């Protein structure tokens, strides 16, 4: 919150935090307004939410589901031009190596 109060005008913001849905959504709601028009907000490792942290916030909808639901996304943040989820081309048995990344473009 202190960083959001001090800085604004970001062209790109990358969320590489705890990966918990509640934290991803709090950060998105807090920092997305600080993004310049046309800027990109990136959430990496969208596919992985740590079970221990997720258990602390029961009932929190997965961030991926919100990004796929236009009404839910509009309720969380405004000014979204496009939200796209990319899956890593790496395919193997290690779930940490097959990630999903969301890229959200702010309207111009």
ZAGU-771019 format. One record per residue: residue in three letters; x, z, y of N, C-alpha, C in turn. Coordinates in nm, 2 decimals. Each point is the difference from the previous one (the first is absolute). Layout:
! ZAGU-771019
+-----+--------+--------+--------+--------+--------+--------+--------+--------+--------+
: res :   n.xx :   n.zz :   n.yy :  ca.xx :  ca.zz :  ca.yy :   c.xx :   c.zz :   c.yy :
+-----+--------+--------+--------+--------+--------+--------+--------+--------+--------+
: ALA :      X :      Z :      Y :      X :      Z :      Y :      X :      Z :      Y :
...
+-----+--------+--------+--------+--------+--------+--------+--------+--------+--------+
***
This chain:
! ZAGU-771019
+-----+--------+--------+--------+--------+--------+--------+--------+--------+--------+
: res :   n.xx :   n.zz :   n.yy :  ca.xx :  ca.zz :  ca.yy :   c.xx :   c.zz :   c.yy :
+-----+--------+--------+--------+--------+--------+--------+--------+--------+--------+
: UNK :   0.08 :   0.00 :  -0.12 :  -0.08 :   0.00 :   0.12 :   0.09 :   0.00 :   0.13 :
: UNK :   0.11 :   0.07 :  -0.01 :   0.09 :   0.00 :   0.12 :   0.06 :  -0.13 :   0.02 :
: UNK :   0.04 :  -0.07 :  -0.11 :   0.06 :  -0.13 :   0.02 :  -0.11 :  -0.10 :   0.06 :
: UNK :  -0.12 :   0.01 :  -0.06 :  -0.11 :  -0.09 :   0.05 :  -0.03 :   0.03 :   0.15 :
: UNK :   0.02 :   0.12 :   0.04 :  -0.03 :   0.03 :   0.14 :   0.11 :  -0.05 :   0.10 :
: UNK :   0.12 :  -0.01 :  -0.06 :   0.12 :  -0.04 :   0.09 :   0.02 :  -0.15 :   0.00 :
: UNK :  -0.02 :  -0.06 :  -0.11 :   0.04 :  -0.14 :  -0.02 :  -0.13 :  -0.09 :  -0.01 :
: UNK :   0.01 :  -0.12 :   0.05 :  -0.10 :  -0.10 :  -0.03 :   0.06 :  -0.14 :   0.02 :
: UNK :  -0.07 :  -0.10 :  -0.03 :   0.05 :  -0.14 :   0.02 :   0.09 :  -0.05 :  -0.12 :
: UNK :  -0.03 :   0.05 :  -0.12 :   0.07 :  -0.04 :  -0.12 :  -0.05 :  -0.14 :  -0.04 :
: UNK :   0.10 :  -0.09 :  -0.04 :  -0.04 :  -0.13 :  -0.06 :  -0.02 :   0.01 :  -0.15 :
: UNK :   0.07 :   0.09 :  -0.06 :  -0.01 :   0.02 :  -0.15 :   0.01 :   0.15 :  -0.03 :
: UNK :  -0.09 :   0.05 :  -0.08 :   0.00 :   0.14 :  -0.05 :   0.00 :  -0.01 :  -0.15 :
: UNK :   0.09 :   0.07 :  -0.07 :   0.01 :   0.00 :  -0.14 :  -0.03 :   0.15 :  -0.05 :
: UNK :  -0.10 :   0.01 :  -0.08 :  -0.04 :   0.13 :  -0.06 :   0.07 :   0.01 :  -0.13 :
: UNK :   0.10 :   0.09 :  -0.01 :   0.07 :   0.02 :  -0.13 :   0.00 :   0.16 :  -0.02 :
: UNK :  -0.11 :   0.06 :   0.02 :  -0.02 :   0.14 :   0.00 :  -0.02 :   0.05 :  -0.14 :
: UNK :  -0.09 :   0.10 :  -0.01 :  -0.03 :   0.07 :  -0.13 :  -0.07 :  -0.09 :  -0.10 :
: UNK :  -0.06 :  -0.11 :   0.04 :  -0.08 :  -0.09 :  -0.09 :  -0.13 :   0.06 :  -0.03 :
: UNK :  -0.04 :   0.12 :   0.04 :  -0.13 :   0.06 :  -0.02 :  -0.10 :  -0.07 :   0.09 :
: UNK :  -0.12 :  -0.03 :  -0.06 :  -0.10 :  -0.07 :   0.08 :  -0.04 :   0.07 :   0.13 :
: UNK :  -0.01 :   0.13 :  -0.01 :  -0.04 :   0.07 :   0.12 :   0.11 :  -0.01 :   0.11 :
: UNK :   0.12 :   0.01 :  -0.04 :   0.11 :  -0.02 :   0.10 :   0.01 :  -0.14 :   0.05 :
: UNK :  -0.02 :  -0.10 :  -0.09 :   0.01 :  -0.14 :   0.05 :  -0.11 :  -0.02 :   0.10 :
: UNK :  -0.12 :   0.05 :  -0.02 :  -0.11 :  -0.03 :   0.09 :   0.02 :   0.08 :   0.13 :
: UNK :   0.05 :   0.12 :   0.00 :   0.03 :   0.08 :   0.12 :   0.10 :  -0.07 :   0.08 :
: UNK :   0.11 :  -0.05 :  -0.06 :   0.10 :  -0.07 :   0.07 :  -0.05 :  -0.13 :   0.06 :
: UNK :  -0.08 :  -0.08 :  -0.08 :  -0.06 :  -0.12 :   0.05 :  -0.09 :   0.03 :   0.12 :
: UNK :  -0.08 :   0.10 :  -0.01 :  -0.09 :   0.03 :   0.11 :   0.07 :   0.05 :   0.13 :
: UNK :   0.12 :   0.06 :  -0.02 :   0.08 :   0.06 :   0.11 :   0.08 :  -0.11 :   0.06 :
: UNK :   0.07 :  -0.08 :  -0.08 :   0.10 :  -0.09 :   0.05 :  -0.05 :  -0.14 :   0.03 :
: UNK :  -0.11 :  -0.05 :  -0.06 :  -0.04 :  -0.14 :   0.02 :  -0.04 :  -0.02 :   0.15 :
: UNK :  -0.06 :   0.09 :   0.07 :  -0.03 :  -0.02 :   0.14 :   0.13 :  -0.02 :   0.08 :
: UNK :   0.11 :   0.04 :  -0.04 :   0.13 :  -0.01 :   0.07 :   0.07 :  -0.14 :  -0.03 :
: UNK :  -0.06 :  -0.08 :  -0.08 :   0.05 :  -0.13 :  -0.04 :  -0.04 :  -0.10 :   0.11 :
: UNK :   0.09 :  -0.09 :   0.04 :  -0.02 :  -0.10 :   0.09 :  -0.11 :  -0.10 :  -0.06 :
: UNK :  -0.07 :  -0.07 :   0.09 :  -0.09 :  -0.10 :  -0.05 :   0.08 :  -0.11 :  -0.08 :
: UNK :  -0.05 :  -0.04 :  -0.12 :   0.07 :  -0.09 :  -0.08 :   0.10 :   0.07 :  -0.09 :
: UNK :   0.02 :   0.13 :   0.02 :   0.11 :   0.07 :  -0.08 :  -0.04 :   0.02 :  -0.15 :
: UNK :   0.09 :   0.04 :  -0.08 :  -0.02 :   0.02 :  -0.14 :   0.02 :   0.14 :  -0.04 :
: UNK :  -0.09 :   0.05 :  -0.08 :   0.00 :   0.14 :  -0.06 :   0.02 :  -0.02 :  -0.15 :
: UNK :   0.10 :   0.05 :  -0.06 :   0.03 :  -0.02 :  -0.14 :   0.00 :   0.13 :  -0.07 :
: UNK :  -0.07 :   0.00 :  -0.11 :  -0.01 :   0.12 :  -0.09 :   0.06 :  -0.05 :  -0.13 :
: UNK :   0.12 :   0.06 :  -0.04 :   0.06 :  -0.04 :  -0.12 :  -0.03 :   0.10 :  -0.11 :
: UNK :   0.02 :  -0.05 :  -0.13 :  -0.04 :   0.08 :  -0.12 :  -0.14 :   0.04 :   0.01 :
: UNK :  -0.09 :  -0.09 :   0.04 :  -0.14 :   0.03 :   0.01 :  -0.06 :   0.04 :  -0.14 :
: UNK :   0.06 :  -0.05 :  -0.11 :  -0.05 :   0.02 :  -0.13 :   0.02 :   0.14 :  -0.05 :
: UNK :   0.09 :   0.07 :   0.06 :   0.04 :   0.13 :  -0.06 :  -0.05 :   0.12 :   0.09 :
: UNK :  -0.08 :   0.09 :  -0.05 :  -0.03 :   0.12 :   0.07 :   0.04 :   0.12 :  -0.09 :
: UNK :   0.09 :   0.08 :   0.05 :   0.04 :   0.11 :  -0.08 :  -0.11 :   0.10 :  -0.04 :
: UNK :  -0.02 :   0.02 :  -0.13 :  -0.12 :   0.08 :  -0.05 :   0.00 :   0.14 :   0.06 :
: UNK :   0.11 :   0.06 :   0.02 :   0.00 :   0.14 :   0.05 :  -0.05 :   0.01 :   0.14 :
: UNK :   0.04 :  -0.10 :   0.09 :  -0.05 :   0.00 :   0.14 :  -0.14 :  -0.05 :   0.00 :
: UNK :  -0.04 :  -0.10 :  -0.08 :  -0.13 :  -0.05 :   0.00 :  -0.10 :   0.11 :  -0.04 :
: UNK :   0.04 :   0.09 :  -0.09 :  -0.09 :   0.11 :  -0.04 :  -0.03 :   0.10 :   0.11 :
: UNK :   0.09 :   0.00 :   0.10 :  -0.02 :   0.09 :   0.12 :  -0.11 :  -0.05 :   0.09 :
: UNK :  -0.04 :  -0.12 :  -0.01 :  -0.10 :  -0.07 :   0.09 :  -0.11 :  -0.06 :  -0.09 :
: UNK :  -0.07 :   0.08 :  -0.07 :  -0.11 :  -0.06 :  -0.09 :  -0.10 :  -0.08 :   0.08 :
: UNK :  -0.05 :  -0.11 :  -0.05 :  -0.10 :  -0.08 :   0.07 :   0.05 :  -0.10 :   0.09 :
: UNK :   0.14 :   0.00 :   0.02 :   0.05 :  -0.10 :   0.09 :   0.00 :  -0.13 :  -0.07 :
: UNK :  -0.05 :  -0.10 :   0.07 :  -0.01 :  -0.14 :  -0.05 :   0.14 :  -0.06 :   0.00 :
: UNK :   0.04 :  -0.08 :  -0.10 :   0.13 :  -0.06 :  -0.01 :   0.01 :  -0.10 :   0.12 :
: UNK :   0.12 :   0.00 :   0.06 :   0.02 :  -0.09 :   0.12 :  -0.02 :  -0.14 :  -0.04 :
: UNK :   0.04 :  -0.04 :  -0.12 :  -0.02 :  -0.14 :  -0.04 :  -0.15 :  -0.04 :   0.01 :
: UNK :  -0.09 :   0.09 :  -0.05 :  -0.14 :  -0.03 :   0.00 :  -0.05 :  -0.01 :   0.15 :
: UNK :   0.05 :   0.08 :   0.09 :  -0.04 :  -0.01 :   0.14 :   0.04 :  -0.13 :   0.06 :
: UNK :   0.12 :  -0.04 :  -0.03 :   0.05 :  -0.13 :   0.05 :  -0.08 :  -0.12 :  -0.05 :
: UNK :  -0.06 :   0.02 :  -0.12 :  -0.08 :  -0.11 :  -0.06 :  -0.14 :   0.00 :   0.05 :
: UNK :  -0.04 :   0.11 :   0.07 :  -0.14 :   0.02 :   0.05 :   0.00 :  -0.01 :   0.15 :
: UNK :  -0.04 :  -0.11 :   0.05 :   0.01 :  -0.02 :   0.15 :  -0.07 :   0.10 :   0.08 :
: UNK :  -0.12 :   0.05 :  -0.05 :  -0.07 :   0.10 :   0.07 :   0.07 :   0.14 :   0.00 :
: UNK :   0.06 :   0.03 :  -0.11 :   0.08 :   0.13 :  -0.01 :   0.13 :  -0.01 :   0.09 :
: UNK :   0.06 :  -0.12 :   0.00 :   0.12 :  -0.02 :   0.08 :  -0.04 :   0.01 :   0.15 :
: UNK :  -0.11 :  -0.06 :   0.04 :  -0.04 :   0.01 :   0.14 :  -0.04 :   0.14 :   0.04 :
: UNK :  -0.04 :   0.08 :  -0.10 :  -0.03 :   0.14 :   0.03 :   0.12 :   0.08 :   0.02 :
: UNK :   0.11 :  -0.04 :  -0.06 :   0.13 :   0.07 :   0.01 :   0.08 :  -0.04 :   0.12 :
: UNK :   0.01 :  -0.13 :   0.03 :   0.07 :  -0.05 :   0.11 :  -0.07 :  -0.12 :   0.06 :
: UNK :   0.02 :  -0.03 :   0.12 :  -0.06 :  -0.12 :   0.06 :   0.11 :  -0.10 :   0.05 :
: UNK :  -0.04 :  -0.12 :   0.01 :   0.10 :  -0.10 :   0.05 :   0.08 :  -0.07 :  -0.11 :
: UNK :  -0.06 :  -0.01 :  -0.12 :   0.07 :  -0.06 :  -0.11 :  -0.03 :  -0.15 :   0.00 :
: UNK :   0.10 :  -0.08 :   0.00 :  -0.02 :  -0.14 :  -0.01 :   0.00 :  -0.04 :  -0.15 :
: UNK :   0.09 :   0.06 :  -0.08 :   0.01 :  -0.04 :  -0.14 :   0.06 :   0.11 :  -0.08 :
: UNK :  -0.04 :   0.03 :  -0.12 :   0.06 :   0.10 :  -0.09 :   0.02 :  -0.07 :  -0.13 :
: UNK :   0.12 :  -0.01 :  -0.05 :   0.04 :  -0.07 :  -0.12 :   0.08 :   0.09 :  -0.09 :
: UNK :  -0.03 :  -0.01 :  -0.13 :   0.08 :   0.08 :  -0.10 :   0.08 :  -0.09 :  -0.08 :
: UNK :   0.13 :   0.02 :  -0.01 :   0.09 :  -0.08 :  -0.08 :   0.05 :   0.08 :  -0.12 :
: UNK :   0.00 :  -0.07 :  -0.12 :   0.05 :   0.07 :  -0.12 :   0.15 :  -0.05 :  -0.02 :
: UNK :   0.09 :   0.09 :  -0.04 :   0.13 :  -0.04 :  -0.02 :   0.01 :  -0.10 :  -0.12 :
: UNK :   0.09 :  -0.10 :   0.01 :   0.01 :  -0.09 :  -0.11 :   0.08 :   0.06 :  -0.12 :
: UNK :   0.05 :   0.12 :   0.01 :   0.08 :   0.06 :  -0.10 :  -0.11 :   0.06 :  -0.10 :
: UNK :   0.02 :  -0.04 :  -0.13 :  -0.09 :   0.05 :  -0.10 :   0.08 :   0.06 :  -0.12 :
: UNK :  -0.02 :   0.13 :  -0.02 :   0.07 :   0.06 :  -0.11 :  -0.08 :   0.13 :  -0.03 :
: UNK :   0.05 :   0.08 :  -0.09 :  -0.07 :   0.12 :  -0.04 :   0.02 :   0.12 :   0.09 :
: UNK :   0.08 :  -0.01 :   0.10 :   0.02 :   0.11 :   0.09 :  -0.10 :  -0.01 :   0.12 :
: UNK :  -0.10 :   0.09 :   0.01 :  -0.10 :  -0.01 :   0.10 :   0.06 :   0.01 :   0.14 :
: UNK :   0.12 :   0.06 :   0.02 :   0.06 :   0.01 :   0.13 :   0.06 :  -0.14 :   0.05 :
: UNK :   0.01 :  -0.09 :  -0.10 :   0.06 :  -0.13 :   0.04 :  -0.10 :  -0.11 :   0.02 :
: UNK :  -0.13 :   0.03 :  -0.01 :  -0.10 :  -0.10 :   0.02 :  -0.09 :   0.05 :   0.11 :
: UNK :   0.05 :  -0.02 :   0.12 :  -0.07 :   0.06 :   0.12 :  -0.10 :  -0.09 :   0.06 :
: UNK :  -0.08 :   0.06 :   0.09 :  -0.09 :  -0.08 :   0.08 :   0.03 :   0.04 :   0.15 :
: UNK :   0.00 :  -0.10 :   0.08 :   0.02 :   0.03 :   0.15 :  -0.11 :  -0.06 :   0.08 :
: UNK :  -0.05 :   0.08 :   0.09 :  -0.11 :  -0.04 :   0.09 :   0.06 :  -0.04 :   0.13 :
: UNK :  -0.05 :  -0.11 :   0.06 :   0.04 :  -0.04 :   0.13 :  -0.12 :  -0.02 :   0.08 :
: UNK :  -0.01 :   0.08 :   0.11 :  -0.12 :   0.00 :   0.09 :   0.05 :  -0.06 :   0.14 :
: UNK :  -0.07 :  -0.10 :   0.04 :   0.04 :  -0.06 :   0.13 :  -0.10 :   0.04 :   0.10 :
: UNK :   0.05 :   0.05 :   0.12 :  -0.09 :   0.04 :   0.10 :  -0.05 :  -0.12 :   0.08 :
: UNK :  -0.12 :   0.00 :   0.04 :  -0.06 :  -0.11 :   0.08 :   0.08 :  -0.02 :   0.13 :
: UNK :   0.00 :  -0.12 :   0.04 :   0.07 :  -0.04 :   0.13 :  -0.09 :   0.02 :   0.12 :
+-----+--------+--------+--------+--------+--------+--------+--------+--------+--------+
***
